Structures are given as C-alpha cells and as structure tokens.
Amino acid sequence: MIVDCAIYRNGRRTEGPEDFSDALDEARAGGGFVWIGLHEPTEQEFSHVSEEFRLHPLAVEDALKAHQRPKLEVYEDSLFLVLKPVVYEPESDAVSSGELMVFLGDGFVVTVRHGEGAPLAAVRRRLEREPELLVKGPTAVLYAVADATVDHYLEVAGELQNDLEELETEVFSPDQGGSRHTASRIYTFKRQILEFRRAAGPLALPLTRLAETGTFGGAVPFVDEKARPFFRDVHDHLTRVNESVEALDRLVSDVLSAHLAQMSVRQNDDMRKISAWAAMAAVPTMIAGVYGMNFEHMPELRWTWSYPAVIVVMAVLEVLLYRLFKGRGWM
C-alpha cells in the first residue's frame, strides 16, 4: 500500500503527477527528488515501483519478504539500506521489531515499512518542518530515518533499564526473591534483550560505511559527502545503544545467577529445617518404640514412676535438641 508520495524542491513539498515515471522526471528536471512511502506492499503493488525506479531484483526480493538483518547494499542504480526499528510495549514489557527498507537513488527515495515500529510519518513531518535540511536531497531523508531509528533505540534501552531495576528489586526482596515466576521473568527479559541486539548490533557496519569515506573501497554512492559528520553522530548514538545492550545482557545474567544462588540457599535452609524437625521427632519415636516392644522382663514396666519419667526424658531431650538446632540456625 502506498502511504505517501510527494516531490520536494528547495526543501518544500509539492504534489506531483500520479505516475511514478513522470514524477521522477519532473523531480529531476526541477532539481528536486521524489519520496514514495509504502507499507507492506504486495509483489504486484511493488512491481510497478521497482520497474519505474530500476531497483535491483535482489533488493526488491528482500523488501518484499522482509526478515532481513540490518545491512547496506550498493547497486548500480540505487543504494539499499535495511533498518530494524524496535517498539517497547509497556503493557507487556515486551520488545518487538519491525523492518524498514530505504532505496536511495538519483532523485528518488523509496521507503518500505513492515510492522508498526518504523517512525516514517514522524520523520517526514520533521523534515517538512526543516526545509534547510530537506534541501540536501535524498541524503537528508536517509540520515533522518537512521537518526530517528537509533534515537528510538535509546528510549527503548532506557525502558529496559527500568525493567531490569524492577527485576533486581524482586530478586533481592526477602518476600518475592523465591517466587517460582521470577526465573521465567528473567528468561523472558533476556529474550527481549536478544531481540533488541539483533536489531541494533548489525546496524553498526552500515553506519560505519556511511560515516567514513574511503572505508570498504571508497565513498558510498548517492550519499552527499558533506553528510558524513551527521552519520558519524548517528553511529556514536548507536555505539551507546550497543554498549547499553551489552551491559543489560551482562546484568541480567548476573541477576539470574543471583536468583539461582538464592534459591539454592533457600533449599539448603529448608533441608536443614526438615532435618532438624525429623531428628526431634526421631527421639520420642525411638523411646516409645523401645517401650512398645512388650517384653515380659522389663523392670521399668512395673515401676510406678516409669511413665512420667519417660515423658520427662523425652521433653528434656526435645528441649536440648531444639536449643542446639536453634543455636546453629537450623530452625
């Protein structure tokens, strides 16, 4: 589905002809560019766009099927960048990722969005409010899309940091640290970090190529050389994100280890308590078992004070055992 299509000249939006070919010719003639935005297009819908803009078949296939890692591909007539925006859902404390493909060429930008996480509408509005940036052409769109995606990474990393602090509080709480659901929550949280890492980690190499001219065999075509400092800034933000993700992953592993250690300590405490109560129960059981054998020649059976004496002995032994176990922290 085509979400938006417009021609931009001198940093200003102008409505162009409906036919893509005519729009591209008009944009190039006037020194501007055409920006087409699509959301989860079908093969039939995208075929017309790919033909008019001469997009490479491999890139078209990636854009239609999605499920790609972040990457940057350079073709003869276009540049192809894959981004994976992430969304934090506060209701379920979950991280989900979408996909955003950007085709960049001579006088055109084509963006293809899969999922709901791509901030394209906000990026377009932002650029239209900043004509001094939009006048830079398709490179400005590429920068703005990458910048918005990475900035949202920072927000999601902050939300995950808050969730981790809640997990730490739960694990080290005397009341909830032994909850049977804590381990599953930690594991689920680790899965969210893994989803985040898959989105942010591989993006470092494409941004490096955009930021550093001369790296990997020369400058990236279709990208203005003057935009390199801006892409370096985005790369710096992404480095902060990846460092935060690595720190979160290490911390959640430490939290899981601490939780398992606490569970082991609690199990040992429980076993000591069970053993102490079993020992206290064994003493009267043993004494009662001896006097329950019904032997005929047992002098104590005919003694008047034998029953009270046995009860007193049991009570004294129970008190001594209780004090012994209590002193050692077993009870």
N, C-alpha and C positions, 0 to 999 in steps of 0.2 A: 504494500500500500504506500502510495506517495503521500508523505505528510506535508511537505512544503517544497516549493520551487520558486526561486527568485533570481534576478540578475542584480549584481551590485556594481555600481560605478562610482568612483570617487568616494567610496565609503558609504554610499547611500543605496537603499533598496529601491529597485524599480521592478514592476511587474513586466515580465517578458512574454513572448508568444508561448502557446501551449506545446508546440512541437519542440523536442529537445534539440534537434539539429539546428533549427532556426534560432533558438535561444542561445546556443553556444556560438554560432556565427555572429549574432548581434552583440554578445558579450565581448568577444574578441575584437570586433570592429570598434567598439567603444572603449577599449582598454580596461574592461571590467572582467568579471567572471560570473559563472552561474553556479548556484549551490542547490543541489537536489537532496532532499532527505527522504529516506524510505524506512518503513518499519515492517520487518519480517516479510519481505516480498516473496511472491511465488516465482517459480522459474519463468513462467510466461510474462509476468509483470516486469521482471528484471532483464529479460532478453532484449527488449527494445532499448533500455538504458545502456546496456553493455554494448550493443551494436553502434549506437549513436556516438558513444564516447570511446569506442575501441578499447574496452577494458580486456585485460588478458583473461583467457578462459580459466586458467588455474585460480586466479584471484576471484573470478566470478563464482567458481565452484565453492571456494572457501566461504564467500559471502552468503551463499545460499544455504549451505549445510551447517554453517556455524561450528561450534565446538572446536575452536582453534585456540592455540596458545598465542599470547601477545607476540607480535613479530612485525618486521618491516621488510617488505619485498619491493625491489626496484625492477620495473618492466620498461619496455621500450617507450610506451606512450603514457605511462602513469606510475604513480607511487602508491603502494598499498600498505596501510598500517592497520593492525588489529589491536584493539584495546579490550580489556575486560573490566567494565565498571562493576563496583560492588554496592550492595544495598544492605543496610543493617535494619532488621525488623525488631523494634523494641518489644512488641507483644510476645514474641517467641525467643528473643535474644539470639536470633539466627542471622547468619551472613549468607546472602545469595549473590550470585554473579550473573551478569548478562554479557552481551558481546556487542562491540561497536567497531565497524569497519569503515575506514576512510580511504576513498580513492582520490588522489590528487593528480591533476594534470595541467596542461596548458589551457588556462582559462576556465577550469571547472573543478568543483568539489562534489563528490557523491558520498553521502554517509548512509550506511545501512545499520539499522539497530535491531538487535534481538534481545528480548526481555524488556524489563521495565526500569533497569538501573541506569541507562545512558542519559546524561544530562544535556541532551542536544537542544531541547527547547529553551532552556535557560541560557545555554551558550549562544544561541542565535540572538536572543533578546539582548544579551550583554553586548555582543558585537555591534548590533544595530544602534545601541546607545553610545558606542565609542567609534565613530567614523574614522578617527585618526588611526585606530588600529586596523579597522576593516579595510582601509585604503591600501594596506600592504598586500592584499590579494589572498589567494588560496592558502598561502603560508600562515596567515593570521588565523584562519579557521583551524588549520591543523594544530597550531600552538594552543588556541583557546580550548579545543576539545581535549588535548592531552593535559593541559593545566587544570581544567575542571575535573577531569577524572582523577588525577593524582591528589588534588586538594580534597576530594571526597574520600580518598583513601585515608587521609589524615584524620578526618572526622570519624570514620569507622574505627580506626585504630584507637582513638580516644574512648569510644563506646566500649570496645573490647577490654580496654584497660579498666574501666569501671566495673565491668562484669567480673574480671579477674579479682579485683579487690573484694567483691561480694563473695566470691568463691573462697578466697583466703579467710575471710571472716567466718564463713560457715565451717570450714575445715578445722580451724583452731578454736572454734566455740566449744565449751565444755558440754553444751546441751545438744548440739547438732553435728559435732565432728564425727560421730559414729553412725550417722544416718546411712541407710542402705542405698539411698538415691544419690549420695554425694559423688560416688565413683562414676556413676553414669553421667552426671552433670559435667564432671571434669573431662570425661572422654568426649562428650558432645562438644564441649568448648574447644577441645583440641582439634576436632573436625572442622570447626568454624575457622580456626587459625590456618589450617591446611588449605581450606577453600580460599582464604584471603591471600595466602602465599602464592597459590597458583595464579592468581590474578596479578599481583604486584611484582613478584620476583622476575619473571621473564621479560617484563617491560623495560628493565634496566638497559639491556643491549640496544633495542631500537632507539631509545632516547640518547644513548651514547653516540650512536651513528648520526643522529640529527644535530647533536650539540658540538661534535668535534669534526671539523672538516679535515680531510687528509687521512682520517682513520678508515680502515677497511677499504682502502683502494681509492680514496678520493671523495669529493663532495657528493652529497645526496642530490640528485636532480630534482627539479620542480620545487625546491625549497630555497628561499631567499637567504643568501649568505649572512645578511645582517640580522637574521633571526637566531643565529647560533647562541648569543647570550641568553635569550629567552628560554631556549630549550635546555641550556645548562641549568637555569634556575629550576625548571621543572624536574630535571634529573636530580638536583640537590634535594628537592622535596621528596622525590621517590626514594632516595637513599635513606632519608629519615624514616620513611614508612617501612622500608625493608628492615632497618635496624630495630624499629619498634616491634615488627612481627617476629623477628628472631628473639628479641627479649621476652615477648609474650610466650613464645613457644618454650623457651627455657624455664620460665617461671611456672608455667602450667605443669611442666614435667616435674619440677620441684614440689609443687603443691600436691600432685598425685603421689609422689614418693612419701611426702609427709603424711598424707592421709592413710596410705597403706601402713606406714610405720605406726601411726596412732591406732589403727585397727588391730595390728599385731600386739601392741602393748595392752590394749583393752582385752583382747582374747587371753593374754597371759594373766592379767588380773582376774578375769573371770575363772580361769582354770585354777588359780591359787585359792580363790574363794570356795569353789566347788570342792577342791581337795581338802581344805580346812574343815568345811562342814561334814564331809564324808568321814574324816578322821574323828571328829567329835561324835558322830553317830555310831562309829565302829566300837568305841569304848563301852557304852552301855549295852550295845548288842552282844559283844563278846562276853561281858559279865553275866548278862541274862542268859546267854546260851549255855554257859557252864552250869548254872544252877537250874537249867531246864532239862538236863540230861536224865534226871530221875534215877540216879544211882541210889542204891539202898544204904550203902555205908558212906554217908557224907555227914560229918559231925555238925556242920553248920545248920543242917536242915532242922535239927531238933533244939537248936538254941533259940531262946525267947527273943533275943535282940538281933537275930540274923537279918530279917527283912529290913528293919530301919538302918542297920549297919551297911548293908549293900546299897541302899538308896543314898546314904551319906557319902559312901565311897564314890559312887557314880557322879554325884553332884560336885564333889571336890575335884575329881579328875576333869569334869567338864569345865569347871571354872579355871583350872590351871591351863588346860588346852586353849580355852578362849583367850586368856591373857597372853599366852605365848604367841598365838597367831595374830592377835591384835597388835602386839608389840612389833612384830615383823611386817606389819602392813598387809597381811593376807586377808584381813576382814575389815 
